[in-house]
Amino acid sequence: MREKPHLLIMAAGMASRYGGVKQLERVGPSGEIIMDYSIHAAVEAGYKDVIIVIKRDMEADFEEILGRRLRPHVNLQYAYQELADLPPGYSVPADRIKPWGTGHALLAARELFDAPVTVINADDYYGKTAFRLMYDFLSENDKEAYSYRHAICTWKLRNTLSAYGTVSRGICELDGQDRLIAIRELKKIAPSNGDAVYTLDDGENWYPLPGETDVSMNFFGLSRGFMQRLAENFTTFLDESAAAQPLSSEYLLPEILGQELVKGNCEIHTMKSSERWFGVTYQEDKAFVQASLRELTDKGVFPTPLWK
C-alpha cells in the first residue's frame, strides 16, 4: 500500500546571522518567498499535506504572505515551536532565548500527522529532484520498514557555501551502496579555492574539507516510527547536553540520526541531488537568490506568478 508522506517545513529559527525574518523575504519575480518554490516542487512530486513550524507570534505574517494563496493547493497546518514545550518535570533554563533546534521543531508537530514525513528548512531552495526522489522513497516503502528506514538528500559541499560568511552543514560518510555510515554537524564552514575549510575554535585553527564532500542540507525523509525515538532521545538531550550548556545547546536532527546509526537503530539511504542549492543565510545572499530564481523562471522551470 502506498503511503502519503507529509511535508514539514522548519521556519521558527531566529535567523540571527541574517538580521530579520528571512523565511518571509520576497525573492521571486512576482514577490514569492523561497518556501513558495519548495512547496510548489513538493506538490508536483505528489505531496498534499504541508505543516509549517513557526513561532506563534509569526502566524499572522505567514498567513498574510503565504498561507492564503497556498490553501487552494495544499492542506496547510501550522505547528508552534515554543521554548516551554518540554517533557513533564523539565523547565526552561533562566536566560535561555535560543530555540531548542531542529529535533525540537519536529516534535512541535507531533500531534498533526501519523505518516512518514519529509523535513526541510524554510530558507533553502532545493530544486525539484529531491522532492520527487524523497516522495517516491517514502511512499513506496513497505509499512514494516517504517520503523527503521529513513533517507536524506545530499549535495556537494562546494555547491552549498556562502561567499559572505560561515555556514553549518551535516558532513556525510557513505558506504558503497550510498547508505549513510555517519553524519556530523560542523557549524563554521567557509569556501576556500573551490573547496572549503572549517574551524572548531572560532577561527584560531582551520582544517580543510574537499568540495566534493557529500553534505546534508536538512532534507530528511523520516519513518512514521521516528517520532517515538525523537521524543525518547529528547529527555536524554535535556539531561546531558542541555544541562552542560543550558543557553546554547541544540537538539539537531543530523546529530540525532547519527546517534541512531551508531546504536544500530536505523538505516539511512541517501539520494544525491545534482541541482544547485541556494539559500539566504546572510543579507548579502539575497541578490544571488533573486537572480537565480529569475533565471529558473526565464528557463520555464517555474511559472510566474508561481500560484495561478
Residue, then its C-alpha position, 0 to 999 in steps of 0.5 A: m500500500r502506498e503511503k502519503p508522506h507529509l511535508l514539514i517545513m522548519a521556519a521558527g529559527m531566529a535567523s540571527r546571522y541574517g538580521g530579520v525574518k528571512q523565511l518571509e523575504r520576497v525573492g521571486p519575480s512576482g514577490e514569492i518567498i523561497m518556501d513558495y518554490s519548495i512547496h510548489a516542487a513538493v506538490e508536483a512530486g505528489y505531496k498534499d499535506v504541508i505543516i509549517v513550524i513557526k513561532r506563534d507570534m509569526e502566524a499572522d505574517f505567514e498567513e498574510i504572505l503565504g498561507r492564503r494563496l497556498r490553501p487552494h493547493v495544499n492542506l496547510q497546518y501550522a505547528y508552534q515551536e515554543l521554548a516551554d514545550l518540554p517533557p513533564g518535570y523539565s523547565v526552561p533554563a533562566d536566560r535561555i532565548k535560543p530555540w531548542g533546534t531542529g529535533h525540537a521543531l519536529l516534535a512541535a508537530r507531533e500531534l498533526f500527522d501519523a505518516p512518514v514525513t519529509v523535513i526541510n528548512a524554510d530558507d533553502y531552495y532545493g530544486k525539484t529532484a529531491f522532492r520527487l526522489m524523497y516522495d517516491f522513497l517514502s511512499e513506496n516503502d513497505k509499512e514494516a520498514y517504517s520503523y527503521r528506514h529513513a533517507i536524506c538528500t545530499w549535495k556537494l559541499r562546494n555547491t552549498l557555501s556562502a561567499y559572505g560568511t560561515v555556514s553549518r552543514g551535516i558532513c556525510e560518510l557513505d558506504g558503497q551502496d550510498r547508505l549513510i555510515a555517519i553524519r556530523e554537524l560542523k557549524k563554521i564552514a567557509p569556501s576556500n579555492g573551490d573547496a572549503v575549510y572549517t574551524l572548531d575554535d572560532g577561527e584560531n585553527w582551520y582544517p580543510l574539507p574537499g568540495e566534493t564532500d557529500v553534505s546534508m542540507n536538512f532534507f530528511g525523509l523520516s519513518r512514521g516510527f521516528m517520532q517515538r525515538l525523537a521524543e525518547n532521545f529528547t529527555t536524554f538531550l535535556d539531561e546531558s547536553a542541555a544541562a552542560q550548556p543550558l543557553s546554547s545547546e541544540y537538539l539537531l536532527p543530523e546529530i540525532l540520526g547519527q546517534e541512531l546509526v551508531k546504536g544500530n537503530c536505523e538505516i539511512h539511504t541517501m539520494k544525491s541531488s545534482e541541482r544547485w542549492f541556494g539559500v539566504t543565510y546572510q543579507e548579502d545572499k539575497a541578490f544571488v537568490q533573486a537572480s537565480l530564481r529569475e533565471l529558473t523562471d526565464k528557463g520555464v522551470f517555474p511559472t510566474p506568478l508561481w500560484k495561478 
